[in-house]
Structures are given as C-alpha cells and as structure tokens.
Amino acid sequence: MRVGISLLTLAPGDLGGSETYARALTRTLASQGKLEYAALVPEHAPEAASGLPTIAVHERLGLRRGPARLASMRLATRLDRAFAASLDELDVLHYPLTVAIPAAGAPAVVTLHDLQHRDLPENFSLPRRAFRRSDYDCAAKRAAGVVVPSAFVREHAVDRLGLDPGRVHVIAHGVDHALFSPGEEAREPFLLYPARPWPHKNHNGLLEAFVLLHAEMPELRLLLTGGGLEALGPLPAGVEHLGEVSASTLATLYRTAACLVFPSLYEGFGLPPLEAMACGCPVACSDAASLPEVCGEAAVYFDPGSPEAIANGVREALALGDELRVLGVERAAGFTWEETARRHEDVYRSVGS
C-alpha cells in the first residue's frame, strides 16, 4: 500500500500544535512506518518530509502563507503534469493539516484538529469562518476516514458536521520523550505559558491573574513564549515575553519553571501541558474543552474565565509541586509518537483496503 502525506499547506511557524503533529508524524513514519510512503511537498521545502520519500510540486508564485498561497498551490498541483500523474500511484492520501490540497482520486484521510470556528465563531472574521467551513468541514465530510486528536473533537465533529461515527478515529498526539524529559535543573520562581496570542489562548485573563499573584509573591515571574506577543502591548510588572524559542530552549524552560499555567479557552488537544508533564513540571490548567481528557488526574484545573480562579489554580499547583511532578511524568509516558503513527497506519489500511 502506497500512502501520500500532503504537506503542501504547511506554513512553518504559523500552525502551532498542528504543525508539531504533522512534522512528528512524518518523522516517525519515516523511521517506524510499515507501509510505503511519499510526502507531497512544495519544491522549495523538501525538508518538510522529515526523511520520507518526496513528490515535489513546482510553485510558480512562491507564496508562503495566506489564502492566496492556497489558491496558488491548488493551481500548481493541476498544472504540474508530472506531479498530477504521481497521484495516480497512491492508494491513500492523508491531509494532516486538514485542507485537501491536492485533489486526488485515492481515498482520503483528513485530520480535523478542532471545530473552534463552530464552537467559538466570535474568534474568527467572517472570511475566515467561511474558509474553515469550506475547506475544513467539507474536507472532513468527503473523507473516507477522519482522524481527530481527542474524544472532545470527535463528539463535536459527529454532532456539528453530521459525520458517521464509524469514520472518525480518535488518535492522541504524542510527546518527544527524547527531548521532553525530567532533568537535574533546579526549579526557579517563574510561571511559564507557551502560546501565540490568539484569542482563545486567553493571555489577558492570565495577566490579570498574575497581577493578583505577584502582589503576594513579588519574587514570582511570568515568562511568555511564542510569536506575535508584541501585540499584547505593555506587560505588568514581573511579566516577560521571550518571543519564539527553540524546542530545546522550551524543554529547558519546562524543566526549570515552578509551574506551567495554561489558561486556554479552547483546545482540540493541547500539547504544552503534556510536554510540561513529561519534563516533570507541575501544571495548572484550564478545565475547558479537551484539556481534562488529555491531562487526567495529573493537573490542577481552574475556570479560565475567572482571573481569581486562575490565580487559585496556580497557588494549588505550586503547593502540590512534588506530587504533580510524579503524576505528570507517569501521565505523559502513555503518549508517544510511535503509538500515534502506528494507529494512523491502522486507519490507512482500513480506508485503503
């Protein structure tokens, strides 16, 4: 069986957890996969295949992101005759980044990361909602198999899109345990929140909570990582933003933080709490969406809509630090990219047989 993995819509650095997932999946399939694979990549970015054999498409306009790039990529896949002919050799085509480019005759598997555009439509402009309904919802409805990262997303996909439950497969993300693991570093008095300032990430609620905490614990700091944090404007005393950091730097931050605080209003999965747990970092986490499903009994939960509740959750996590470290490492050990890849192969076999 020959499986295509389409990475044509990858926009490096823009896609958050879905990019981490797509890259980790292809990397693991390259080293552990039992089927024959080909990664569909833009001509300028063959490294996106992470070791898989590639089928490259020539992009005439060379755009890197945005709606215009998607339109350009669709056109390129039709005009590149050698690329189009190679699609006929695929038995299954997987779209790990949801958008179904290129169109092909093979049975499709679509990964649907979340339905935030339906659950929290106020977070999206009208054009963005229309794009997601067209390119996300329709791709999932047409697919022979739909992969979702949590039971939370599965329930909403079945309910809101009317998908056949038998076609929707819950496959949790994994953790790179070679990178995210406990260390010998001393814990320092800072909270960590790695997230871009998208509306659902709830930075404003966290900043209000931190003002309360800093008033009683002036030695405590809050470190923010991620691109675009300048949009938050002036930050309260004790808060710093580090911008985008490497994965190895993030692992070090997990190993030295007193606590990860994760006040997100919505997650289809939520990798940072799991990565933090793998590093032995105590986690104070929102009780919203998929997060309790992912973190289990290994985190302290709070209502993300209340700064006071966020602050109380952090206080409790700091007090339970030693217990949470043990529980977190045990919880995270059950999530591996090897298992994620193995279960994807089961889905490929089921739709391609």
Secondary structure, DSSP 4 states (H G I P E B T S, - for coil): -EEEEE-TT--TTTSTHHHHHHHHHHHHHHHH--SEEEEEEETT-GGGGTTS-EEEE--SS---SSHHHHHHHHHHHHH-HHHHHHHTT-SEEEETTSS--S--SS-EEEE----HHHHSGGGS-HHHHHHHIIIIIHHHHH-SEEEESSHHHHHHHHHHH---GGGEEE----B-TTTS---SPPPEEEEEEE----GGG-HHHHHHHHHHHHHH-TT-EEEEESTTGGGG-S--TTEEE--S--HHHHHHHHHHEEEEEE--S--SS-HHHHHHHHTT--EEEE-STTHHHHHTTSSEEE-TT-HHHHHHHHHHHHHTHHHHHHHHHHHHTT-BHHHHHHHHHHHHHHHH-
